[in-house]
Amino acid sequence: MFLDWLLAYIRQNNIDMLLVSGDIFDTGVPSAQGQKLYYDFLIHLRNTGCNEVVITGGNHDAPSTLNAPKELLNALSIRVVGKATGNIEEEIFKLSVRDEDIIVAAIPYLRDQDIRRAIASESFEEISNRYKTALINHYTEAADCCRAIGTEVIPVIAMGHLFALGGSTSESEQTIYVGNLGDIGAEDFPATFDYVALGHLHRAQTVGGKESIRYSGSPYMLSFSELDSDKKVVVIETLEGKITGIEEAAVPRFRDIYRVSGSAESCIKQLEKIDAGHHALTPWVEVILENENELALEYKEINKAAETLKLEVLKVTLKNERRREGLERLVENAKNIKEITPEEVFRLKCKEQGFDLDNDPEMLNAFFEILQLVQDNEPV
């Protein structure tokens, strides 16, 4: 439904170019249905008047999956950069639409092994500093390449997929940096870029208060913590070699998502009220219970009541759940283990075993390093 809306929006508003900054898929091995949606969208896009498309890989994407049809898509004016290579020129495109030239630095998610040369016996601090330096150098090199093409009267737009300091995360985002790896701020992006289109964070937001550096955010909610956040696409207008406008367009909320709280009796009444309304798609609901002493019983009551209603209760938690001690207590009654972050599990396990992370931060650093290696080497 979002893709259909986007096609209509592009057609109705005469959008000439589409930029997608990573996380095309949510897994390195997308389903056949997911890939069909992707390719069908790109085919239908040709009928909208949008003449240029630039797509970059995110931390959830397998570069090989995105790059496989690269040459074929390039023939359709769809540029794909699944991962960083040794040649920065492969990430730079000079595109022309309606007699207007635009330079796009299509920088994908930069994995540690793609941009930093490993050195034996490095400390965590050295790894962090070298990665951050390599990250900034990659953007600087891209800016230099753009200047070599000629930027005096041509807008330059950079794309990126990373965590920028000051960005607001939601529950569904995974850490993509080790400790402070990838901690770069608005001031670290070269001034050559007239606009920086970022992906990774799910909330639409600017970085460092700069209107020209921003996340468009995910097109739909990926966590109940995003309930109060409007989903958006960012529309950039250029004229005579300059960016003349940056606006946000709200994405419709196709599925109603709710969060109810209180006693089991109160929550059930709220669920029944939701059920009585009209919904195009089955509503999704998070239930937050307040009575810790009767949690197990109330949990069963909620799920039993939901069976007869036209809605799905995706998550049942206890108010102030995070304050409960112990890993087993946290996992208890959790409907999906993905509700708990890897770091949270690790910290709780250390606490249970009496290990003081405050006095031995190197242990946490080692955990982050292992986590990063695991995430960077997901099956492709």
N, C-alpha and C positions, 0 to 999 in steps of 0.2 A: 504493500500500500504506500509506503514511503517512496519507493522508486517510481511508482506511477505518478504520485504527486510531484516528484522532482522533475520528471519528464514534462508534465503539464506546466510547471512553473517556468522551466527553461524556455519552453515554446512561447508561453504568453508574455514573457518579459524579454524576449529576444536576447537571451544569454548566448554569448559567442564562444565562451571557453569554460571548461569545468576542471577544477583542480581538486584532487582527493588525496589528502595527506596521511595515507597509511591505514592499516587495519581494515582492509577490504573484507577479509574473513576474520572469524574469531578463533580459528584454529589453523595449524599448519597443514592439516589434511581435511579440507572442506568437503562437505557432502556433495553428491552429484546435484542435488536440488539447489544447494547454495551456489555452485558454479553456474548452473543454468540461469538462475536469477541474474547473476553478474553479467554473463555474456548476452542474455536477452536484453538487458538494460542498455548495454553498449551498442547493440544493433539498433534498438529503437531510438537511441540518442541521435542517430544519423538523420532521422526525419524531423528533428526539432529546429535545425538551423544552427546548432552548436557545432562549430567546425573544428575545434581543437579540444583534446582531453589529455590531461597529464595525471598519471596515477603513480604513487610511490608506495613502497612496502612499509608496513608497520611491524611492531614487535610480535604481533600475533600471526603475521603472515609468513608463509614459507617462501623465500625468494624464488626457489625453483618453480613453485606453482604459478606465481605471478609472471615470471620471465618466460615460461614455456611458450606462450603464443605471442611473445614480444614483437617479432618481426612481422607477423601477420597483422597484428593490431596497428603497428606503425604505418602500414600501408593504408589504414583507415584514419590516419591522423590521430591515433591514440598512442601516446608515449607512455611507456611503462619502465620504471626503475625499481626493480625488486630489492636490490641491495647495492651497497657501495662497491665500486671496483677500483682498480689501480689508476684508472684514467678519469679524472674529474670532468673532462669534456663530455663524457657520456651522460652526465647529469645536467648539462646545460643545453637549453633549447631556445632558439630565437624563432618566435612564431609571429605570423602576420594574419590579422583578421580585419577586414573592412579597411584596408590601407593603414591600419595601426599596427606597429611592431611592439612586441612584448618579449622580454627575456625572462625565462623561468629557470631558476636553479632548483631542480627536482631532487632534493636531498632526502633519501629514505631514512628509516631507522638505522642508526649507526651502531652496529654491534662492536663490542670491544675488539674481537679478533679481526674485524674488517679494517680498523683504522689504527690500531696500536700494536706495535711490535713487542711481543713478550720478552722479558728479560729474566733470566734465572735468579731466584732468591730475592725477588722484589718484595718489599714490605707492602702492607695494605695501603699505607699513605702514598707510597711511590706509585702503586697501581692507580690510585685515585687521581693523583696529580697528572700522571702521564695520559690517562684516558681523557681527562678534562682538557688538557692541552691539545691532544689529538682531535678532540671534538671541535674546539674553537678553530684549530688550524684548518679543518675540513671546510668549515663555513667561510673562513678567510680565503682559502684557495678557490672556492667556488665564486666568491665575490671578485677576486682577481681575474678569473676567467670571464666573468660577465663584463668587466671593464674592458678587457681585451677585445671583446666583440663591439663595444661602443655603447655607452649608457647615457650620453649627454642629453639625448632627447627621446630615450626609450625607457619606459617603466621597467623596473627589475623586481620580480617577485620571487622570494625564496620559499621553499616548502621544507618542512621538517617534522620529525616524529620523535618527540623527547619530552622530558619534564623540565620546564623552565621555572626558576625560582619565583615564588609569588603565586604560582598557579594553585587553584583549589581543586582537590581531588574528591572522589566519592568512594563509597565502600567497595565498588566493583573493580577499581583499578589495582593492578599489581605493581609493586615496586619494579622499576626498570633500570635502576642504577644500584651500584654496590656502595652502601654507606652514603657518601656524598658524590658518588660517580654521577656525572651528567648534570651536576648542579651548575647550570649556567643561567645568567640573568639577561635582561633585555639589553644591557650595555655590552654584552659579548657578541651580539649580532652585528656584522659590519654595516656601516652607514650606507654602503652601496645599495642595500636592499631597501626599496621603497615600501615594501610590505612583506611580512613574514607570516605565511599560512601554516599554522601548527596543528598537528594531530597528536593524540594520545590521551589527553584529559577529556573527560566526558562532559564537563560543563563548558558552555560557551563563555569565554572570558578574555580579557586583554591581559597582557603581561607587562608588569612594571608600570601600569597606567598608560601605556602607549597604545593608541588606537591602531597603529600600523603593525603591531605584533600581537596576534591573537589566536586563540583556539576557536574553531567553529563548534567543537563539541560533537558528541555522538548524535545521530539523527533521532534516536529514541532512547527511552530510559533503560539503563542496564542495572539499576539498583534502586531500592526504595528510598535511599538517601537523596536521590535526584528528583523527588516528587515536586519540590518547589522550584525546580529549574526549568525554564522554557528551553525547548530544543530549537535550534536555529541553523540556517545556512548564512554565510556571509557573502554579500554581493559587492564586488569592487568595480568601480567605473573609471575608465581612463579616457583621456582626451588630449590630443596633441602632445603626446609624450609625457603626460603627468597623470597621477592618480587624483581624480577630482571628487571621488565619493566612496565612502565605505559604509554600507548599511547592513543591518541584520534583518532577515526575513524569518518569521516564526514558522516552525514546522507543526502542522496539526497533530494533535494527540489522538491517534487512531484507536488506541485501546485505553479504556478507563482503568486507572490504577489507584488503589486506595490503601490507606493505613488507618486501622481502627485500634483503639486501646480501651482498657478498663477491665472489669470483671468478665468472667466467661459469659454470664447472663447478658451484660451490657453489650459485649462484642457480638454475640449472636443476634441481638436485636438490630445492631448496626448492619450486620451482614444481610439480614432479611430486608432491610430498607434498601440496600444496594441491589439486591436481587429483584426488588419490585420495579426498579427503573428500567429504562430502555437502553440497550447497549448493542452497538454494531458487532463488537467482538466480546468474548467472554471476559469479564473484569478479572483483574488479578489483585489479590489483597494480602497485606501483611497484618497479622494480628499481634498486638503487644499486650500481654497479660500482666496484671499488677499483683496478683496473689501468689506469692512464692510458695506458701505452705500447701496449696492445693494445685500446684502447677501440673502434675502428671494427670490428675483427674480432669482439670479444665482443658488441657491439651486434647484429650480424647473427646470431650464434649464439643469443642470447636470443630474438629475434623468430622465428627458424626453429623453435626448440623450442616456442614458445608456440602455433604454428599447429596443433600436434597435441594440445594440451591444452584442457580445458574451462574456460578462464579468459581474461581479457583483460589484457594488459600495457599499461597506459595511459601509462606514463612510464618512460623509461630514462635515468638520469643518472649522472654520475661523482661519487664521493664528493669533497667539497670543491669541487664544480663552481664555486661562487661565487668561489673564489680564483683561478680561471684568468683570465688577462688577455686583453682583446680581445673586442669584440662578436662577431666572426665565430666565435671559439672557443666562446663561450657558446651561440650559435645552433646550432653544429655538433652533429648528432645529437639535437637537441631534437625531440620528436615533435609538440609543439604550441607555437606562438609565444606563446600566452597564459601559458606557464610563466614568461615574462620580463615584469616590470612595465615600464610606460612610463618611469618614473623611472630604472630600472636601465639601460635602453637608452640614455637620454639621457646619463647619467653616463659610461657606457662610451664612447659616441661622443665626448664632450668629452675624455676621457682619451686616446683614440686620436689626436685632432687636436691634442693638446698644450694644450688650454684648461684653465686652472686655476680651477675653480669656487670653491675656498676663497678666492681673492683677488678674485673677482668674483661674490659671492652673488646679485647682482641678476639675473644670467643665469638662475640656478635659479629665482628668484622668478617671472621672466617665463615660464619653462617651465610652472610650476605653474598660473599664471594661464591660459595657453593650454589646458592640459590640462583645467582646470575648465570652461572655455567649451565645449570639445568634448564633455565628458561631460554637461553641462547641456543641450546642444542635439542630443541623439541623435534620430534620426528618430522621429516619433510617428504 
